[in-house]
Amino acid sequence: MEAALLRGSPDGSREPGPRAEAVPAQIRNAAAGAMEALTEGKSVLVTGAAGAGKSTVMATVLAGLGSGYSVLQLRGSASWAGKDFDGLLWLLSELPPELLSDPVYVLQFVRRVLKEKAAGRRLVISVENMGELDNASVAVLLQLCRAGCALLLATVRELSSCSSELVRWWAEGSVHREALEPLNPAATRVLLEELAGGKVSNRVVAQVQARALGNPLLSAMFLREQLDAGTVLKRRGTLVWTGAVSYSGALAERVAAETSGLGPAERYAADVLAVAGAVPPLLLLQVADPAAVERLERDRLLTSGPPGTVQLKDPVLAAAAAALVPHGRAAEIRSRLDAVAGGSFLRTGREPSSAARRTAATAAVYAAADLSRRGRWEEAAAAARVCLDASTEPDADGGRRPDLASELFHVFLRCGEVHQAADLLARTEQGAADTELDGGNDLCGGTVHALGGRADRALDCLERAIAQFEEDGSAHLLALARTAAAYACLVLDDVETARAYLAAAVPGDPGPDRGDPAASVAVHTGPWADLTACFSGLCAVRGLSAAAAGTGPDLPGTLLVLAAAALQGRPGAAGELGTTAAGCSGDAARMYLELAEGLTASEPAAILRAAERAYGRGQFLMAHEAARHAADLSRGAADRPRLRAATRLANTSYRMLRTSHSVTDRLPELTGFEQRLALGAAAGTSSSHLAAALHLSPRTVDWHLGRIFAKLRVSGRAELRECLETEEQRT
């Protein structure tokens, strides 16, 4: 088995291929929920599309039942669905055929046989594809379950395909349901990284998601196919996408298995759908044999596509089938479709109303972008929020507009709305279909985390982006990713790695072993160049300067660099920050003005207000550094209320900077004695009670608690309890 899973890597070494044991979290959770329901005496239905993992859930549950259960395994089949009791044929083979017409006698006979087989143990009847079991068999099984003679563990694609009696039984609340939904891009990433045993670039995730639409089985199959074909390679420990999709090997075999029983007419109808992708039903009936189309629908090879169309059920298999259609046959199909549709099928566009809405949305987005470049951030951010739905929701033909979402992403960054940019990125990754922003979601995610000061998260994204860009030869994006990674390393106090990243961030350098000058781009302008200049400036503030390349940062980048320099105590930076921000509008401008005012006049109230604004906008590093300044000034002025507020904000923003800064992660760093005190205090136990239990004085306990709170970066009992509860909910 191990030898069969080895793949060749680009450097000639042997890399392990996908690990077959990887199981998505939702499948593990569904199995746990089903097991719990069975132990409580409730039957279970597991629903989900083909390949969603229903069989894995069932196998996991059956393997964990133990010796106290007796299991009867059945399987539905489309060939049996129209014949009474065919699903129980092996149980009823001893009965004379004339007795099969008496359902009461059949029920009594099955009950007696199963009771004998169970031998005093709890009987579980497992049925795969229950929707394809004949109605008579379903009725018998439900009667057994209603009478308490057995528990049912069944898989179905959807409840609508089941008998009305089974649907009523579920509606009565007599059965527990575990619904397996398509994996979203984040869950697909987890699955692929478990399969690959390492990092996977977002380009690979997007390619898999676009074809498998969250189907775990097809996702794994597609990844294996591309690894075998060399379309997916390992660079810097990350799987990256290299280009042409392969549809040979396992995918071709799967297509052959799915279509092996089709006659010539059905195969032609399937080829039409494979070549066209999605076809209006009336057009398909004009081009292909209606009876053949009906048989494809009956065999569940068809599914609904974009509004008003039908398509082959699985996108990966549809694409594989299209690749296997001979060129001449594909050309004939396209020509016939165009002829039957009056020359319009291959040139159809959106409805006029949809196109008009898209045109209006595009104009609004680019107007917001123009406002953001000129520092009119209040108007720009408000306009961008109005355009959010238009940029991320599918349009009339099922497509998306990543160009609009990408432009809005940069609008939010220019406005200093880091949390809004992060929310937009998360919205593009919701649902079964992934939308990759310009530059890739790895780069966008790394940029957001770096600007927010979350350096460890930024590096995780940026390392994947760098590996992908080195493969692509995307020089300007590679320069940004390396410069942002250098800044993240500086925030993490890793100066040597930062220096290496910054030295490699030369415009026009596509990466190692890619010396083609035609692929190099010497100078780039636009949002990526502005961000590169911004991160270069932030690196310089922290003592690491890059070779000058291109122009300096734009207005938003300049203000970020000035704010960082002012917080680092650079002379004159605070005054310049106030002067530059004076011509801007919006919450970000007020944040910069308050920070400049507070640092210039040593006024903790203004600095604290700026820190609060920074935290609310997702700029956690700025919030942390500003809050610490406010706390130091408040301490010197003996302003205890403001000192408490500033310290609390400094601690809260500190915990946002790294995953290892959480209270839960820092608890193990305490001694056993300190942990007992911390958890007792968080639980509300008074110092007197803690002291009595530990044979100490209350003052000694309070002294220890003060040291513990300082180590955990919390202001007291209330914040410690709040942090533990919040982090437990997130987990």
QUIRA-V916414 format. One line per field, one symbol per residue. phi: phi as a letter, one per 30 degrees, with the letter a starting at -180 (. if undefined). psi: psi as a letter, one per 40 degrees, with the letter a starting at -180 (. if undefined). A space follows every 50 residues. Layout:
phi: ???
psi: ???
This chain:
phi: .dddcdbdcddjdccddecdddbeedddddddddddddddicdbccclde idjddddddddddcdiddbccccbbdbedcecceiddceddcddddeddd dcddddddddddddddddhicdccccbdhddcdddddddddddddddida ccbbcbdadddcddddddddddidbdccccdeddedddeeddddddiadb ddddedddddcchidedddddddedddddidcbcbhibdbcckddcbcid ddddddddcdcddedddddddeddddibbeeddddddcdedddddddddi ccadceeibbaddceddddddddcdeeddddddddddddddiicddbdbd dedddddddddddddddddddddcicdddddddddddedddcddcdcidb cdddddddededdddiddddddddddddcdidcdbcdejjdddddddddd ddicdddddeddddddddddddidddddddddddddddddddicdddddd dddddcejcdjdibcdddddbdbbcjddddddddddddddecjbccddai cdddeddeddddddddddideidddddddddddcbjdddddddddddddd chcdddddddddddddcicdddddddddedddddddchcddddddddddd dddddddbddddddddeddddedddddddddddjdddddddddchbdedd dddddeddddddhbdledddddddddddddd
psi: dddeeiihideeihihahheehhidddddddddddddddefiihhhiiih eeeddddddddddedieeihhhhihihdeedehheddfdddedeiiddee egddddddddddddddddfeihhhhhhhfdeeiiddddddddddddeeei ihhihidideeiiddddddddeeeihhhhhiihidddddddddddefaih iddddddddddefehdddddddddddddeedhihhfehhihebhihfabd ddddddddedeiidddddddddddddchhhdddddddihdddddddddef eiihaiheiiiidhdddddddddehiddddddddddddddefeedeeiai iddddddddddddddddddddddeegddddddddddeddddeiiadeeii gdddddddddddddeegddddddddddeeiadhihhiheidddddddddd deegddddddddddddddddddfgdddddddddddddddddefgdddddd dddeghheheiiegehddeihdhiiadddddddddddddddeehiihhha iaiadddddddddddddeehheddddddddedeiiidddddddddddddd efhdddddddddddddeegdddddddddddddddddefgddddddddddd dddddedideeidddedeeiidddddddddddeehidddddddefiiddd dddddddddddefieadddddddddddddd.
